[in-house]
Amino acid sequence: MSKLIIAHLSGIDTNLGGLIRAVGPYGLVTEPGNQPFQALAQAIAHQQLNGNAAKTILTRFINACGNGAFPTPEAVLAAPDERLRAAGFSSSKTAALKDLAKKTLAGIVPDRKTLLNLEDAQIIARLTEVRGVGRWTVEMLLMFQLGRPDILPVDDFGVRAGFQYMNGLRKMPAPKVLAAYGERWGPHRTAAAWYLWRAVELKRAGKLPAPQERIRLPRILRAAVRKAKSKRGCK
C-alpha cells in the first residue's frame, strides 16, 4: 500500500515527489485502542503544554480520579472541580473535561466501535460539539487513532510550513488555499501531511531538496474579494 501511495503522490505533484524521495518510505504510526473519551481527554490535557507537562497532569488525573486507571466519564463528573484543578487542569480545561464526560454519556461522543462506522465529516461534526475540542484535535484523532487515509489538517502550522518549504514559497499558504491545492493528493492526503511534517525536519537539518517546479496557488482569496466588490457594486 505504501508503494501505491508514494506512486500516486509523486505522479501528481513533482515537488512532493522530490520530498518523498528525500524522506523515504511512508511511516505514519497509528495508536489504535483508546476509546474516544480517553483520546480527547488526553488531547485536552496536551493543549498549550509540552509533552512532559501534559504527562505529569495526566498521571495526577489518573491517580486522583481513577485510582490508577484512566477515569471514566462518570468519575470525571463526580469529581469536584477543585480536584481536577489540583491535578493541573486550568478552569477552562476542567470545564472542557466535564463537557466531554457529559457528551460521552449522552452518546454525542460515541464509543470506538460506533466511531469506526462514521464518515470523517460526521466524526468532525460530532466531536467538535465538545467544549475545547476543535477541528485540528479531531483530525489528529482521525489520523493517529483511526488511521483515516485522507485527512489534511490545513490549520496545522507544521503542515503549512512544510508546504511552504517544499515549494520554496515566501510565506505559508492560507488554510483555504492549501485545502484547495491539496485536493489533488486525495485519497491519500494523510500521507501528504505526514511528508509535509518531514519537510520541516529536513529544512532544519539543511537537507531539504530544492523544488523542481514553480507552483501556482489557487486564487481563492482574490476571487472572494472580487465577488464581494461585485456585489457591492450592484447595490
C-alpha positions in Angstrom: 0.0 0.0 0.0 2.8 2.4 0.8 4.3 2.0 -2.7 0.9 2.8 -4.2 0.5 5.9 -2.1 4.0 7.1 -3.0 3.5 6.4 -6.7 0.2 8.4 -6.6 1.6 11.4 -4.7 4.8 11.5 -6.7 3.0 11.3 -10.0 0.5 14.1 -9.2 3.0 16.5 -7.6 6.6 16.9 -8.7 7.8 18.8 -5.7 6.1 16.4 -3.3 7.7 13.5 -5.3 11.2 15.1 -4.6 10.4 15.4 -0.9 9.2 11.8 -0.8 12.5 10.6 -2.4 14.5 12.6 0.2 12.5 11.2 3.1 11.9 7.6 2.1 9.1 5.2 2.8 5.8 6.4 4.4 6.0 5.8 8.1 2.9 7.2 9.9 2.3 5.1 13.0 -1.2 4.7 14.4 -2.0 4.1 18.0 -5.4 2.3 18.0 -7.1 1.1 21.1 -8.1 4.1 23.1 -11.8 5.0 23.4 -12.7 8.5 22.0 -13.3 9.7 25.6 -9.8 8.9 26.6 -8.2 10.1 23.4 -10.0 13.5 23.7 -9.3 13.9 27.4 -5.6 13.4 26.7 -5.8 15.9 23.8 -7.4 18.5 26.2 -4.6 17.9 28.7 -1.9 18.5 26.0 -3.4 21.8 24.7 -0.8 24.6 25.0 1.6 22.4 27.0 4.7 20.5 26.2 4.6 16.7 26.3 6.3 16.2 29.7 4.0 18.7 31.5 0.9 17.1 30.0 2.1 13.6 31.0 2.5 14.9 34.6 -1.0 16.3 34.7 -2.5 13.1 33.2 -0.7 11.0 35.8 -2.1 13.1 38.6 -5.6 13.0 37.0 -5.5 9.2 36.8 -4.4 8.8 40.4 -6.8 11.4 41.7 -9.9 10.4 39.8 -9.3 6.8 38.5 -7.3 5.1 41.3 -4.6 4.2 38.8 -6.8 3.5 35.8 -7.9 6.1 33.3 -11.0 7.8 34.8 -14.5 7.0 33.4 -16.9 9.8 32.3 -18.9 9.1 35.5 -15.8 9.6 37.6 -15.0 12.9 35.9 -18.5 14.2 36.5 -18.4 13.1 40.2 -15.0 14.7 40.8 -15.1 18.2 42.3 -13.6 20.9 40.1 -11.0 21.6 42.8 -9.7 18.0 42.4 -9.2 18.5 38.6 -7.5 21.8 39.1 -5.3 20.3 41.8 -4.2 17.8 39.2 -3.1 20.7 37.0 -6.1 21.4 34.7 -7.0 25.1 34.3 -10.5 26.2 34.8 -11.2 26.1 31.1 -9.8 22.6 30.7 -11.7 21.5 33.7 -14.9 22.7 32.1 -13.9 21.0 28.8 -13.4 17.7 30.6 -16.7 17.9 32.3 -18.4 18.7 29.0 -16.6 15.8 27.3 -17.9 13.5 30.0 -21.4 14.7 29.7 -21.5 14.4 25.9 -19.9 10.9 26.2 -22.7 9.7 28.5 -25.2 11.4 26.2 -23.9 9.4 23.2 -22.7 12.5 21.3 -19.2 11.3 21.7 -19.6 7.6 20.8 -17.6 4.6 21.7 -14.8 3.4 19.4 -16.9 0.7 17.7 -19.5 3.3 16.7 -16.9 5.8 15.7 -15.3 3.4 13.2 -18.6 3.2 11.3 -18.9 7.0 10.8 -17.6 9.1 7.9 -14.8 11.6 8.6 -17.1 14.6 8.3 -19.6 13.0 10.7 -16.9 12.4 13.3 -15.6 16.0 13.0 -19.2 17.4 13.3 -19.9 15.3 16.4 -16.7 15.6 18.3 -16.3 19.4 17.8 -19.5 19.8 19.8 -17.4 19.2 22.9 -16.2 22.4 24.6 -12.5 22.9 23.9 -12.3 20.4 21.1 -11.6 21.9 17.7 -11.3 20.6 14.2 -7.5 20.1 14.5 -7.8 17.9 17.6 -10.3 15.7 15.8 -8.2 15.5 12.7 -5.3 14.2 14.8 -7.6 11.6 16.3 -8.7 10.6 12.8 -5.1 10.3 11.6 -3.3 8.7 14.6 -6.1 6.8 16.3 -8.3 5.7 13.5 -5.8 5.6 10.6 -8.0 7.5 8.2 -6.1 7.9 4.9 -7.5 11.2 3.5 -7.1 13.9 6.2 -5.2 17.1 5.5 -5.1 19.3 8.7 -4.7 22.6 6.9 -4.7 24.6 10.1 -1.6 22.8 11.4 1.4 25.1 11.5 3.8 22.3 10.6 1.8 21.2 7.6 1.6 24.7 6.3 5.3 25.4 6.9 6.2 22.2 5.2 4.3 23.1 2.2 6.0 26.5 2.1 9.4 25.0 2.4 8.8 22.2 -0.1 7.7 24.6 -2.8 10.2 27.4 -2.0 7.4 30.0 -1.2 8.0 33.3 0.6 5.2 32.6 3.1 2.9 29.9 4.3 -0.4 29.4 2.4 -3.7 30.3 3.9 -5.6 27.2 5.1 -8.3 27.5 2.5 -5.7 27.8 -0.3 -3.8 24.7 1.0 -7.1 22.8 1.2 -7.9 23.6 -2.4 -4.4 22.8 -3.6 -4.3 19.6 -1.6 -7.4 18.2 -3.3 -5.1 16.7 -5.9 -3.5 14.5 -3.2 -6.7 12.7 -2.4 -7.4 10.0 -1.4 -4.0 10.0 0.3 -3.9 13.4 2.0 -2.9 11.9 5.3 0.3 10.7 3.8 0.9 14.0 2.1 0.5 15.7 5.5 3.0 13.3 7.0 5.6 14.1 4.4 5.0 17.9 4.8 5.8 17.4 8.5 9.0 15.7 7.5 9.8 18.7 5.2 10.1 20.9 8.3 12.6 18.5 9.8 14.7 18.3 6.6 14.6 22.1 6.4 16.0 22.4 9.9 18.7 19.8 9.1 19.6 21.6 5.9 18.7 18.5 3.8 15.5 19.7 2.1 15.7 19.3 -1.7 15.1 22.4 -3.8 11.7 22.5 -5.5 11.8 21.1 -9.1 9.0 23.3 -10.4 7.3 26.6 -9.6 3.7 26.1 -8.5 0.7 28.4 -8.8 -1.6 28.5 -5.8 -5.4 28.7 -6.2 -6.6 32.3 -6.2 -9.3 31.7 -3.7 -8.9 34.9 -1.6 -8.6 37.2 -4.6 -11.7 35.6 -6.2 -13.6 36.1 -2.9 -12.6 39.8 -2.8 -13.7 40.4 -6.4 -17.0 38.7 -5.8 -17.6 40.9 -2.7 -16.8 44.0 -4.7 -19.1 43.0 -7.5 -22.0 42.5 -5.0 -21.3 46.0 -3.5 -21.3 47.5 -7.0 -24.8 46.0 -7.7 -26.4 47.8 -4.8 
